[in-house]
Amino acid sequence: MKPIIILLALLCSMTIVGQSNFIDGRIILKNNNIIEGQINYQEWRNTPESIKFKNGENITSYTPSDLLGFEVEEAKYVSQNVKLDVTEQVLRKMHYNDEPRFENKAIFLHLLYEGKSNLYHYYDSRSHYFVFKDGEYIELINRISLTENNEDVQNNKKYIGQLSYLFSDCNSVNPKSNLQYKENDLVKIFRDYDNCFRDEDNQVEEVSTGKKHKLYVKGAFYFSNFKLESPVRLLNQIDGGSFTMPTLGIAYDIAISKNRNKWSLHNELVYYKINEEFETNEESITYDDVAFNLDYSIINLNTLVKHRFKTKNDNVLPFVLLGIGYNFNIQNNNNLSYTISSSGNRRSEEIGSIGYFSLSAGLGVDYKKFIFELRYTVTDKIISNDYTKNNISNFGFVLGYHIF
């Protein structure tokens, strides 16, 4: 367990200490000049009111009024003076017949989709989505209000009517009343709108929002150690032992930060089979050749938090990961066999296996489409006997390949 504790402490320290996160980016000045450098990217939930930009040894702060925009990783931001809906949306502060309030404000807008019409996002205490069409930035209005006597809350989904009007030149796009005010739903309808013109204009394309999901095939080779302590007759003569174990599976990497090269959930589905025999060297006047055959098949489901470290080479990204898994026992043929000394008869007793949890920690590197990793895993109890303490620890090499 010690390697896992050390790695957990490392992950915590990175979160606490890592106040600066300068990664490659560029700014676009008001005169259209583009300057390459690094931007202090802080996994913004709220859209930043300003950014810190490093060029050489110099660090400068820029507000939306100073720039036309900036790019960091695959995320693009533009600076715009917009009419922002600032109507009160906190229930305890709202009253019946509150008037809508708008404020002219210079802000950064995060580009989510680029095509015939562009979709942008701004977040303060809530999400604001903007559409850019025909040279104008328009907020898609979504707000709540109170009914008379403050008895109930009603939704004002004005954005549905706005999109119906803005996209009225495409008959196949008809925003429904159940259209959600969420990124995925809005991006989809913007994409549908572009499909009306795709044959006419091949320049229409979607921009990346910086969110990446990746599917891998993975194989591993582990050096494993089985430990067993039991007061049960004959089992108490088995200590366990070492063996090797190959595995094969798939993994799905889900970004959990806008900076795709930082945090993600790494979900694995792995199959492996163990068929190993462990013997005892103890002598007995009653039993001979006592052996325990550990023979079962497992489907292992892991969820691990993965943290990548930024380097100057985007093709080489070191990482650490830590997570928990559950191992589903799909086939069990464990047995304890022995010979009765007086008769010479060979007998066998079935020993059950159960599903069990595992804790995993690893470190490695993403290189282009490949994953190279060293992984350590420890399990809890795998044998169903209540009085038997047992576990398996694995240390090995994992190789993965990015399919898409």
N, C-alpha and C positions, 0 to 999 in steps of 0.2 A: 504493500500500500504506500510505502514511502515515496516512490517516484510520482504517484498520483498527487500526493499532498504537496510535493515540491512544485509540480506543474500548476496546481490550483493556486498556490501562492503567487506564482509567476503571472498568471492571468489577472489576478486581483491587483497586483502591483502595477501592471500595464494600464489598467483602468484608472487607477488613482494618480499615477505619476504622469501619464501621457497627456499633459495639458496642451501641448502643441502637436499639430499633425500637419506639417507642411508637405503637401504633395504637389506633383507637377500640375501646372495650370497656366492660364494666360488671361490677360485683361485687354479690353478694347477701349482705348481712350476716346474722348469726345471728337478728336480729329481723325478718328478711324485708324490710328496707329495701333498695332498689336504688339504687346510686350510679353515674351515668354518668361516664366519664373515659377514660383511655388506659392500656393494659397493655403492658408491655415484652415483646413477643412475639419469642422467639429461635429460631424454627423447631425447637421441642423434639423431640428424638428420645426422650430420657428424659422421662417425665412430671415436670413441675417439682415440687420440694418446697416452693417458695414462689413468689409472683409479686410484681412491682413494679407498683404502681398509682399513676398520676398524676392528681390532681384539682386543677386550677389549677396553682399552683407547687409544691404539696406532693407528695412521692413517699413512699409507704408500702409496706412489705413485708407480705404476708399469707401465712399458712400454711393448710393445710386446716382446722386447728382454729379459725381465725378467721372462716371464711366458710361459707355454705351452698353457694356455687359462684361461677363467673364465666363470662362470655361474651366472646369475642374473635373479630372477624369473624363467621363462621358456625359457629364451633366452640363447643360448650357443655361445661363441666366442672362436676361436682358434687363436694362434699366429703363423704366418708363414712369411718366407722370400719369396717374390714372385717377379715376373717380372710384374710390373704395367705399364699399358698404360698411359703415361702422355702427349700424343699428344695434342697440343693446340686445344681447342674446343670453344673458345670465338671468334665469327665471326669477330669482329673488330680487333682482333690480328692475324687472319689467313691469309695465302697467298696461292696462287696456287702453287702446287708442294711442299708443306710442307712435310717433311719426317716424318714418324711415329717415335715416341720417346718412349722408355721404360726405366724404372728405377727399379733397384733392391732395394727393400724396405721391412723392417719388419713392418707388420701391423696386426691389429686384424681383423679377418674375422667372420662375423655373420652367423652361420649355419642356413639355411632355410629349407633344406631337407636332410635326411640321408637315404641312401639305397645302391643299387649297385654302384651308383655314387652320390656323395654329391654335393649340391649346396650351395654356400656361397655368401654373399653380402658385399661390401665395398663401402662407400660413402665419397667422399671429396667434390668437387664441382659438381660431377655427379656420377651416379651409375656405379659400376663395379661388374659384376657377375663372379664368379670363379666356375669351376668344379673340383672336386677331383676324379680322376680315375686312377687305376693302379699305385698308389703311387705318383702321380704328380698333382700339383695345376696349372691349366691353366685358364687364363682369357679369357672369352668369349668376343670377340672384337666387339664393336659397336661404330662407330665414324662417324662424318661428315667431308667432305672436300670440297674445292672450285674447280669449273671447271676453265678451261683456261680463263684468263683475269678477274677472280673473278666475272664471270657473274651469276653463280648459285651455289646452294648448293646441294651436292649429299650425299646420305647415303651409308655407307659401312657396310652392315650387315654380316660381316664375321662370326658372332656367329652361323648363320644358317648352314653354311657349316661345322663349327667345330662340332656342335651337330650331324649333319648327319654322320660325320666320327666316332665320339666317340660312337654313338649308332648304328653303322652299324651291330652289332651282333644281333639286334632285327629288324626283317623285318616289324613289325607292326608300328614302330616309324619312321615317315618320316617328319621331320620339314618342314613346308611350308614357302613360302616367306612372308606370312603375320604374322608370329610368332613375337609377340611384345617382346621387350627387357624390360620386366616387371616381377615382382616377381610372380604374379599369373599365367601368361602364362608359365614361365619357370618351376615353380613347377609342373604344370600339365604335361609337357612333361617328366620331370624326373619321375613322378609317372607312366606315361604310359610306360616308359622304364622298370620300376620295375615290372609292370604287366606281362612282358614277362617271368619273372623268379619266380614269386610269388609261383607257384605250386611247384617249385623245392626248394625254399628257404623261409621258413616261417619266417625267421629273418628280412626280409625286412620290414621296418616301417618308417613312416614319423614322423619327430620331429615337435613339436609345435614351431611356430615363436613368440609366446607370444601374438598373436593377437586373441582375443576371441569375438565371436558374440553369444548372448544368447537370447532365446525366452522364454517369460513368459506368464502365464495367470495371470490376476490381477482383484481383486475386491476391492471396496472401500465403506465406509459409511461416508457420509458428513453431518455436521450440517451447514445448509445454511441460508443465510439472503438475502431477496429480498427487494430492496429499489426502490421507485418510487416517482418522483416529476413531476407533470404535470399541465399545465394551462387548459387542455382540460376538458370540462364539464363532471362531474361525476368521471372521472379518478382522478381529483384533490382531491377527497375525500378518495382515497386509498393511504396509506403510505407504504404498503408492510407488511412484517412479516417474521417469521422464520419457517423453516421446515427441515425435514431430507430427505436424498436422497442417495439411493444405486446406484452403477455403476458396470459394468462388461466389461472387455476388454482384450486385449493382448498387449504385449510390446516387442520390439526388441532392444536389447542393443548392440551397435556397438562400439568396442574399437577404440579410436582415438589416442592412444599412445601405444608404444611397451610394456610399463608396464601395463598389463591388469588390475591391481588393482588400477589404478589412474583415468584417464580421459576416458569418453565414452559419446556417444550420446544415450540418452534413448528415443526411439520413441514409442508412445502409440497410440492405436486405441481403443476408449472407447465408449460404448453406455450407455445412461441414459435417463430416462423419468421423467418429472416434471408434476404433476397434483395437484395443490394446489389452494385453494380458499382464497381470502383475502377480508374481509368485513370492512365496516366503521361504526363507532359509532356516526357519525354526524347525527343530525336530520334535516329534510327538509320538508317543507310544500308541496313540489311538488313531491319528490321521496322518496320511502321507500326501505329498504333492498338492498342497493347498494352493489354489490360484483363483484370482479374481479377474474376470474378463469384463472390461468396461467397453460396452458395445452399444452405441446409440447414435441417432441422426438428429440434427438440430437445424432449425431455421432461426437465425439470429437477426433481431431488429434493433438497430442502434440509432440513437439521436445524439449527435455531438456538436458542441459549439466550436466553431473553427475561427481562428484569428490569423490573418495573413499579415506579414510585415512588408511594407513598401520598400522597394529597392530601386536603384537607378535603371535596372533592366526589367521591363514589364513582363518579360518571358520567364523570369526567375523570381518566385515569391515564396520565401520561407514561411512556415506556419506552425502553429501548435493547435492541438484540439483536445477536448475533454468532454466526456459524456457518459450516458448510461444506456444500457441495452437490456432487452429481455430475450431469453432463449427458449423457444418453443420446442418441446420434445416431440418429434413426429414418429420416432421408431425406437423401441427399447428392447435389447436382447441381453442385458447385463446378467451375469450369473456367477455364482461362487461354486467352484468344483473342488472335489477332494476325493481321496481314496481311503476307505476304511481299512486300517492295517490288518485287522483280524481276518477279514474275508477277502480283501483285495478288490472289492467292488468299488467302482467309480460312480460318484453321485454328483448331482448338480442342483443348486437352489437358485431360483430367479431373484434378482435384486432390482427393485424398481428405480427408475429415474424420474425426476420432476422438472418442470420448467423452472428457470432460475434467472436472477438478475446478474448483470455484469457491469463493471466500471472500467472504462477505457481511457487511456491518455496516449497521446502520440505527438511526434514532431517530424517534420519533413519539408518537402519543397514541391511547389507546383512549377513544372517546367513545360512551357507551351501546353500541349494537350495531355501531358503525363503527370501523374502523382507518384512521388517516391516518399515512402513514409516508414518510420520505425514506430511500432505500436506495442504498448503493454496493456494487458487485460487481466483482471482478476475477477473471479466469480464467487457467489455465495454457494450454499449447499446444492449439490446436484443429485445426490442419492436420497431416496424417499424415506429411509429408515430414520426414525425420530432420534435415536441415540447416537447416530454416527456423524461426526464432524468431517467435512470433506470439502475440497474446492480444487479448482484448476486455475493456474496462472499461465498466461501465454506471453511470450515476447518474440516478435518477429518482424518480417519485412512485408510491406504492403505495396502493391503496384496497381495503379489505376490509369484508365485511358478515357479521355473525354469524347463521348459519342456525339452529343449535341447539347 
